[in-house]
Amino acid sequence: MIDSNGRARTFATALVGLIGALALLFGGTAAVALPGAAAAKAKHRHRGFGATATPIKHVIVIIGENHSFDNVFATYKAPGRQHVRNLLSERIVTASGAPGGGVGKARQQTATDTTTYQVRPAKTGAYSTLPQPNTTYISSGCDGQPENQADTRFPANLPNAPYQITKFVPYFDDHGEYGDKCGFDGAFVGDPIHRFYQMYQQVDGNKQDLWTWTHETAGDSNGAPPPSPFGPESTDQGAVDMGFYNMARGDAPTLKFLAEHYAMSDNYHQSVMGGTGANHIMLGTGDMAFFQDANGNAVAPPPGEIENPNPQPGTNNFYTQDGYGQSGTMNGGSYSNCSDRSAPGVSGVFSYLRTLSYHTYHGGDCAPGHYYLLNNYNPGYNVDGSLNTSTFTLPPQHGLRTIGDELSAHHISWGYFGEGYDNGHPGPNYCPICDPMQYVSSIMTNPAQRAHIEHGVGDFDRDAARGTLPAVSFLKPGDDDGHAGYSTLAAFEGFVQHAISEVQDNPKLWKNTAIFVTFDEGGGYYDSGYVQPISFFGDGPRVPMIVISPYAKPGFVSHTYTDHASLLKFIERNWRLRPLSGRSLDNLPNPRSRHRNPYVPVNRPSIGDMFDYFDFSHRVATVASVPAVTAPVRTSRTPELVTNAMR
């Protein structure tokens, strides 16, 4: 099999490819109607593709890393008279990137929490100015500074408001002044904390006003005491969380182009509060993984791996036990037994959920005695099906049904394509925690099933060219996934452009394909949107979602409430499949909402199935020029080592 580390296309290379693909494929045509008879024929069965309810025979899901909706689409304006809820429309910022007349809605507060974890702690006043953003772990070749210090590219007196990152760091930064030792072009900035209990506090019951305070106080120290003396930079964060990119001034041109010419959502959400691992598991299962024995029975994990976000004695909100795992110890709190409503952290979340005007899904969806994984641990299997015996590893999941299991049961083809797979010898940028199937015994102990995940990005390119892509494909970048700290949003745009070009270069494939481009989670970046509490585990903040397809409504903005489980609902409705289990979120009904507020369902909890993004009666070909950019071409690079703590 083929992988793509050596073929990695940069932003400019992929951009040229997409321009050429659009010109070649679309020529001068405007729209091609699909008559009712042809639409009916689209339901016929192909080998490995099943009978579908729509003309869509191929679904491709591309998952980037760690950007909230407002972080990317803060100043986006939709075509025509369509409305987008973002920082610009809420008057929080202006198109120039400056604070707007409604900036008070985003003003960050300080708080006090010194005894027991609270989702909504008592406020103590607003920041006069934001603390200076921190570098976290950016390589000095990408920003010219040491790690974990105040980022001197940003002023120390930022207004208490969202700020435009690219006023201080160019979007297409070539890092020439730092020796140009970076693997990607683009704006490298610090990485905000994005963990489960921290994110609940950041959102603050939909007030969205404790993002900076939580970053400055909570830490993720694996049980270690806080630094002494404790100051604004002690958690290596500052106000990195309040930054955004400005599409109105040229940032993120590829995502902007795709949104303008295809369909997008301004109400799509991560399914779990917190980070990468749990959200990818949810994307593939609609459910949560838990600590279990070899027979699949729920048992307690080692004590040091249990979350305790209660403040350490004598601190203000510095968590007692929380983190990605400290080498040489068993300390790294990432599990919670949410059926025990007196447990640390759990009591605070349910104290908030009890204030809601409706009941959450299954009363929180917490099975008795189950310790659920809330953050990032290794999957229980290596890619070859052998057991992963490293510390801070989730045991193999027995009985957790995936969308792969359901598709295989109905003889529908599927595949997971991960950059860095390297013919079964994963490179440093391969993301094992990003493949939801790699956690599950039904896939990993069955060679025929495991073969579905044994693919790199080069395999995706080859299959797209040959027209042999499976019905459902999950496509995961490596260190070009856009994650703050080790990657850039521009790098992810290049990855997306390349993937779309590969599909559109094959007209027979393109004509019945839907490509869903999203992010696993918001990465700890501020977002102003409504968050619907569905269960104990989430939902979390909004993340971008764009659908690229000849059937996508051009320029359409969906306001229907959706999250990662909505992708499962789309696949299941298109191929007439059942929900994955009695627990999974794909059982939830489609939302009903009022015209005056389409963002908040009246039948909560509920999530949509994303069919509203499409017009299946027309196949549309749009002629448009992708914005030209200037960025050096890099034909090879050394992949970045990306740890669980970084993701």
BELRATA-V95364 format. One record per residue. N is the residue number from 0. SS is DSSP state (H for helix, E for strand, C for the rest). Layout:
n & ss
N & SS
N & SS
//
This chain:
n & ss
0 & C
1 & C
2 & C
3 & C
4 & C
5 & C
6 & C
7 & C
8 & C
9 & C
10 & H
11 & H
12 & H
13 & H
14 & H
15 & H
16 & H
17 & H
18 & H
19 & H
20 & H
21 & H
22 & H
23 & H
24 & H
25 & H
26 & C
27 & C
28 & C
29 & C
30 & E
31 & E
32 & E
33 & C
34 & C
35 & H
36 & H
37 & H
38 & H
39 & H
40 & H
41 & C
42 & C
43 & C
44 & C
45 & E
46 & C
47 & C
48 & C
49 & E
50 & C
51 & C
52 & C
53 & C
54 & C
55 & C
56 & C
57 & E
58 & E
59 & E
60 & E
61 & E
62 & E
63 & E
64 & C
65 & C
66 & C
67 & E
68 & H
69 & H
70 & H
71 & H
72 & H
73 & C
74 & C
75 & C
76 & C
77 & C
78 & C
79 & C
80 & C
81 & C
82 & C
83 & C
84 & C
85 & C
86 & C
87 & C
88 & C
89 & C
90 & C
91 & C
92 & E
93 & C
94 & C
95 & C
96 & C
97 & C
98 & E
99 & C
100 & C
101 & C
102 & H
103 & H
104 & H
105 & H
106 & C
107 & C
108 & E
109 & E
110 & E
111 & E
112 & C
113 & C
114 & C
115 & C
116 & C
117 & C
118 & C
119 & C
120 & C
121 & E
122 & E
123 & E
124 & E
125 & E
126 & C
127 & C
128 & E
129 & E
130 & C
131 & C
132 & C
133 & E
134 & C
135 & C
136 & C
137 & C
138 & C
139 & H
140 & H
141 & H
142 & H
143 & C
144 & C
145 & C
146 & C
147 & C
148 & C
149 & E
150 & C
151 & C
152 & C
153 & C
154 & C
155 & C
156 & C
157 & E
158 & E
159 & C
160 & C
161 & C
162 & E
163 & E
164 & H
165 & H
166 & H
167 & C
168 & C
169 & C
170 & C
171 & C
172 & C
173 & C
174 & C
175 & H
176 & H
177 & H
178 & C
179 & C
180 & C
181 & C
182 & C
183 & C
184 & C
185 & C
186 & C
187 & C
188 & C
189 & C
190 & C
191 & C
192 & C
193 & C
194 & C
195 & H
196 & H
197 & H
198 & H
199 & H
200 & H
201 & H
202 & H
203 & C
204 & C
205 & C
206 & C
207 & C
208 & C
209 & C
210 & H
211 & H
212 & H
213 & H
214 & H
215 & H
216 & H
217 & C
218 & C
219 & C
220 & C
221 & C
222 & C
223 & C
224 & C
225 & C
226 & C
227 & C
228 & C
229 & C
230 & C
231 & C
232 & C
233 & C
234 & C
235 & C
236 & C
237 & C
238 & C
239 & H
240 & H
241 & H
242 & E
243 & E
244 & C
245 & C
246 & H
247 & H
248 & H
249 & C
250 & C
251 & C
252 & H
253 & H
254 & H
255 & H
256 & H
257 & H
258 & H
259 & H
260 & H
261 & C
262 & E
263 & E
264 & E
265 & C
266 & C
267 & E
268 & E
269 & C
270 & C
271 & C
272 & C
273 & C
274 & C
275 & H
276 & H
277 & H
278 & H
279 & H
280 & H
281 & H
282 & H
283 & H
284 & H
285 & C
286 & C
287 & C
288 & C
289 & E
290 & C
291 & E
292 & C
293 & C
294 & C
295 & C
296 & C
297 & E
298 & C
299 & C
300 & C
301 & C
302 & H
303 & H
304 & H
305 & E
306 & C
307 & E
308 & E
309 & E
310 & E
311 & C
312 & C
313 & C
314 & C
315 & C
316 & C
317 & C
318 & E
319 & E
320 & E
321 & C
322 & C
323 & C
324 & C
325 & C
326 & C
327 & C
328 & C
329 & C
330 & C
331 & C
332 & C
333 & C
334 & E
335 & E
336 & C
337 & C
338 & C
339 & C
340 & C
341 & C
342 & C
343 & C
344 & C
345 & H
346 & H
347 & H
348 & H
349 & H
350 & H
351 & H
352 & H
353 & C
354 & C
355 & C
356 & C
357 & C
358 & C
359 & C
360 & H
361 & H
362 & H
363 & H
364 & C
365 & C
366 & C
367 & C
368 & C
369 & C
370 & C
371 & E
372 & E
373 & C
374 & C
375 & C
376 & C
377 & E
378 & C
379 & C
380 & E
381 & C
382 & C
383 & C
384 & C
385 & C
386 & E
387 & C
388 & C
389 & C
390 & C
391 & C
392 & E
393 & C
394 & C
395 & C
396 & E
397 & C
398 & C
399 & C
400 & C
401 & C
402 & H
403 & H
404 & H
405 & H
406 & H
407 & H
408 & H
409 & C
410 & C
411 & C
412 & C
413 & E
414 & E
415 & E
416 & E
417 & E
418 & C
419 & C
420 & C
421 & H
422 & H
423 & H
424 & C
425 & C
426 & C
427 & C
428 & C
429 & C
430 & C
431 & H
432 & H
433 & H
434 & C
435 & H
436 & H
437 & H
438 & H
439 & E
440 & H
441 & H
442 & H
443 & H
444 & C
445 & C
446 & H
447 & H
448 & H
449 & H
450 & H
451 & H
452 & H
453 & C
454 & E
455 & C
456 & H
457 & H
458 & H
459 & H
460 & H
461 & H
462 & H
463 & H
464 & H
465 & H
466 & C
467 & C
468 & C
469 & C
470 & C
471 & E
472 & E
473 & E
474 & E
475 & E
476 & C
477 & C
478 & C
479 & C
480 & C
481 & C
482 & C
483 & C
484 & C
485 & C
486 & C
487 & C
488 & H
489 & H
490 & H
491 & H
492 & H
493 & H
494 & H
495 & H
496 & H
497 & H
498 & H
499 & H
500 & H
501 & H
502 & H
503 & H
504 & C
505 & C
506 & H
507 & H
508 & H
509 & H
510 & C
511 & C
512 & E
513 & E
514 & E
515 & E
516 & E
517 & E
518 & E
519 & C
520 & C
521 & C
522 & C
523 & C
524 & C
525 & C
526 & C
527 & C
528 & C
529 & C
530 & C
531 & C
532 & C
533 & C
534 & E
535 & C
536 & C
537 & E
538 & C
539 & C
540 & C
541 & E
542 & E
543 & C
544 & E
545 & E
546 & E
547 & E
548 & E
549 & C
550 & C
551 & E
552 & C
553 & C
554 & C
555 & E
556 & E
557 & E
558 & C
559 & C
560 & C
561 & E
562 & E
563 & H
564 & H
565 & H
566 & H
567 & H
568 & H
569 & H
570 & H
571 & H
572 & H
573 & H
574 & C
575 & C
576 & C
577 & C
578 & C
579 & C
580 & C
581 & C
582 & C
583 & C
584 & H
585 & H
586 & H
587 & C
588 & C
589 & C
590 & C
591 & C
592 & C
593 & E
594 & C
595 & C
596 & E
597 & C
598 & C
599 & C
600 & C
601 & C
602 & C
603 & C
604 & C
605 & C
606 & C
607 & C
608 & C
609 & C
610 & H
611 & H
612 & H
613 & E
614 & C
615 & C
616 & C
617 & E
618 & E
619 & E
620 & C
621 & C
622 & C
623 & C
624 & C
625 & C
626 & C
627 & C
628 & C
629 & C
630 & C
631 & C
632 & C
633 & C
634 & C
635 & C
636 & C
637 & C
638 & C
639 & C
640 & C
641 & C
642 & C
643 & C
644 & C
645 & C
646 & C
//
